């Protein structure tokens, strides 16, 4: 579902940026995000942290690291236009995304959509 969602977001974004193939970009970023989550889960299990328990800050950063790893590792070879992100943009992503992640989890908890706030 995450990869499908990433493709859908990429298609919407393609209306602003016509130079990137939204299918390939969405597959790349969604797959990278899931890969990051899998790697985090692997290490979480090795540290005997139970499923569902928090693992800060990796719970907020795993998908970013995975998506950026695939973007920079594979993106230049499969995207028709590859854009290197500035250091400020990457810093912004690493600051804003965890804040948004925690905020959305708290909202979900307050609305009764989640059992825990993290």
Secondary structure as UniProt FT lines:
FT   HELIX           2..13
FT   TURN            14..16
FT   TURN            18..19
FT   HELIX           22..46
FT   TURN            47..48
FT   TURN            51..52
FT   TURN            56..57
FT   HELIX           58..73
FT   HELIX           75..78
FT   HELIX           87..110
FT   TURN            111..112
//
